Amino acid sequence: MRMILLCVPVLTAALCACSANAPQQPDRNGTNHVAPAPIANAADNVVLPDDRSPLIEPKGPIDPKSAEAAGQIVQYYGALIEQHRFTEAEEYWSNGEGARQFALQLKLYPEAHLEIGEPGALEGAAGSIYVTVPVTFYGRTQDGADFRRGAGIILRRVNDVPGSSDAQRRWHIERVEWKRAA
């Protein structure tokens, strides 16, 4: 009986200490300005340092002319495709008819997702810059079978040519090239 009575105050104190040291909610941009409390081991009162580090170190703003910015366009496009929001996804293409034709292919799959690879090197040609972003489309077919197929999404932007518009200087999907099935 004495053992149970001794445990109750210790557990109560431990619970109070945990709630007092709980981190505050992050602010609007997702950062937490309160340093986390050290992790304490109640068994031997050893205080360990907090050695957690972020998974991805922010590099700063992304240059809108970079291959990384083109990769973001593919990410946005993929998110819309996964939600079957094909009309909105069409806005990321330079050619509306090409976007509609590709959407018709994707509509055959009730579930479609995109894995996005590292964008390739920038290539220039006749006042434009191109980059290929490797992707894998995967999901389920109408009969419930799994599918997985690789492709390259080619994006284009007009170089900073005099007379070009802001819209032309943004990355747009030019075409999707399917890889041959292995």
C-alpha positions as CSV (number, residue, x, y, z in Angstrom):
1,M,0.0,0.0,0.0
2,R,2.9,2.4,0.8
3,M,4.4,1.8,-2.6
4,I,1.2,2.8,-4.4
5,L,0.8,5.9,-2.2
6,L,4.4,7.0,-3.0
7,C,3.9,6.5,-6.8
8,V,0.9,8.7,-7.0
9,P,2.7,12.0,-5.9
10,V,5.7,11.1,-8.2
11,L,3.4,10.5,-11.2
12,T,1.4,13.7,-10.5
13,A,4.6,15.7,-10.3
14,A,5.9,14.2,-13.5
15,L,2.7,15.0,-15.4
16,C,2.7,18.6,-14.1
17,A,6.3,19.0,-15.1
18,C,5.6,17.7,-18.6
19,S,2.7,20.1,-19.2
20,A,4.7,23.0,-17.9
21,N,7.5,22.3,-20.3
22,A,5.3,21.6,-23.3
23,P,6.4,23.5,-26.4
24,Q,4.2,26.4,-27.5
25,Q,2.2,26.2,-30.7
26,P,4.3,27.3,-33.8
27,D,3.6,30.8,-35.1
28,R,2.1,31.4,-38.5
29,N,5.2,30.6,-40.5
30,G,5.7,27.3,-38.8
31,T,8.7,28.1,-36.6
32,N,8.8,27.7,-32.9
33,H,10.7,30.5,-31.1
34,V,10.7,28.7,-27.8
35,A,13.7,26.4,-27.2
36,P,12.5,22.9,-26.3
37,A,13.2,21.7,-22.8
38,P,15.9,19.1,-22.3
39,I,14.7,15.5,-22.2
40,A,14.8,14.3,-18.6
41,N,15.0,10.7,-17.5
42,A,13.0,10.4,-14.2
43,A,14.8,7.1,-13.2
44,D,18.2,8.7,-12.6
45,N,17.6,12.5,-13.0
46,V,20.0,12.7,-16.0
47,V,19.3,15.6,-18.3
48,L,20.0,14.9,-21.9
49,P,20.5,17.7,-24.5
50,D,18.0,18.1,-27.2
51,D,19.9,16.9,-30.3
52,R,17.0,17.1,-32.7
53,S,17.8,18.8,-36.0
54,P,15.5,19.8,-38.9
55,L,15.2,17.3,-41.7
56,I,15.7,19.9,-44.4
57,E,17.8,23.0,-44.0
58,P,16.1,26.0,-45.7
59,K,18.3,27.4,-48.5
60,G,16.5,30.7,-48.8
61,P,14.2,31.8,-51.6
62,I,14.1,29.8,-54.8
63,D,15.2,31.6,-57.9
64,P,12.2,31.5,-60.3
65,K,14.6,30.9,-63.2
66,S,16.1,27.8,-61.6
67,A,15.5,24.1,-62.3
68,E,14.3,23.9,-58.6
69,A,11.5,26.3,-59.5
70,A,10.5,24.1,-62.4
71,G,10.4,21.2,-60.0
72,Q,8.0,23.1,-57.9
73,I,5.7,23.5,-60.8
74,V,5.7,19.7,-61.3
75,Q,4.9,19.3,-57.6
76,Y,1.9,21.7,-57.9
77,Y,0.7,19.9,-61.0
78,G,1.0,16.5,-59.4
79,A,-1.0,17.6,-56.4
80,L,-3.8,18.8,-58.7
81,I,-3.7,15.5,-60.7
82,E,-4.0,13.5,-57.5
83,Q,-7.1,15.4,-56.7
84,H,-8.5,15.0,-60.3
85,R,-8.5,18.8,-60.6
86,F,-7.6,18.6,-64.3
87,T,-9.0,22.0,-65.3
88,E,-6.8,23.8,-62.7
89,A,-3.8,21.5,-63.7
90,E,-4.2,22.7,-67.3
91,E,-3.0,26.2,-66.2
92,Y,0.5,24.8,-65.7
93,W,0.8,23.9,-69.4
94,S,1.9,26.1,-72.2
95,N,-0.5,24.4,-74.6
96,G,-4.1,23.9,-73.4
97,E,-4.8,21.2,-76.0
98,G,-1.8,19.2,-75.0
99,A,-2.9,19.5,-71.3
100,R,-6.4,18.3,-72.2
101,Q,-5.1,15.3,-74.2
102,F,-2.8,14.3,-71.3
103,A,-5.6,14.7,-68.8
104,L,-7.8,12.3,-70.9
105,Q,-5.1,9.7,-70.5
106,L,-5.0,10.3,-66.7
107,K,-8.7,10.2,-66.3
108,L,-8.6,6.5,-67.2
109,Y,-7.1,5.9,-63.8
110,P,-9.4,6.4,-60.8
111,E,-6.3,6.8,-58.6
112,A,-3.1,8.5,-59.9
113,H,-0.1,9.9,-58.0
114,L,3.2,11.3,-58.9
115,E,6.7,10.6,-57.6
116,I,9.0,13.5,-58.5
117,G,12.7,13.2,-59.1
118,E,15.5,15.7,-59.1
119,P,15.2,18.2,-62.0
120,G,17.9,17.8,-64.7
121,A,20.2,20.5,-66.0
122,L,18.9,23.6,-67.7
123,E,19.3,23.6,-71.5
124,G,18.9,26.6,-73.7
125,A,17.6,26.8,-77.3
126,A,16.4,29.8,-79.4
127,G,15.6,32.1,-76.6
128,S,14.0,29.5,-74.3
129,I,15.3,27.4,-71.4
130,Y,14.2,23.8,-71.0
131,V,14.5,21.4,-68.1
132,T,13.3,17.8,-67.7
133,V,11.9,16.6,-64.4
134,P,11.8,12.8,-64.1
135,V,8.6,11.5,-62.6
136,T,6.8,8.2,-62.0
137,F,3.1,8.0,-62.3
138,Y,1.5,5.3,-60.2
139,G,-1.9,4.3,-58.8
140,R,-4.7,2.0,-59.7
141,T,-6.4,1.2,-63.0
142,Q,-10.2,1.0,-63.4
143,D,-10.1,-2.8,-62.8
144,G,-8.2,-2.3,-59.5
145,A,-4.7,-3.3,-60.7
146,D,-1.7,-1.3,-59.7
147,F,0.2,0.6,-62.3
148,R,3.6,2.4,-62.3
149,R,5.1,4.1,-65.3
150,G,8.0,6.5,-65.6
151,A,8.0,9.7,-67.7
152,G,9.9,12.9,-68.1
153,I,8.0,16.2,-67.8
154,I,9.7,18.8,-70.0
155,L,9.2,22.4,-68.8
156,R,10.0,25.5,-70.8
157,R,10.4,29.2,-70.0
158,V,11.3,32.1,-72.3
159,N,14.6,33.5,-71.5
160,D,14.7,37.2,-70.5
161,V,14.2,38.3,-74.1
162,P,13.1,41.9,-74.7
163,G,9.4,42.0,-75.3
164,S,8.6,38.7,-73.5
165,S,5.8,38.8,-71.0
166,D,5.9,37.8,-67.4
167,A,3.7,34.8,-68.3
168,Q,6.2,33.6,-70.9
169,R,9.1,33.9,-68.4
170,R,7.4,31.5,-66.0
171,W,8.0,27.7,-66.1
172,H,5.2,25.8,-68.0
173,I,4.9,22.2,-68.9
174,E,5.7,21.8,-72.5
175,R,5.1,18.0,-72.8
176,V,5.2,14.7,-71.1
177,E,7.4,11.9,-72.6
178,W,6.5,8.4,-71.4
179,K,9.5,6.1,-70.8
180,R,9.3,2.7,-72.5
181,A,8.1,-0.1,-70.2
182,A,10.9,-2.3,-69.0
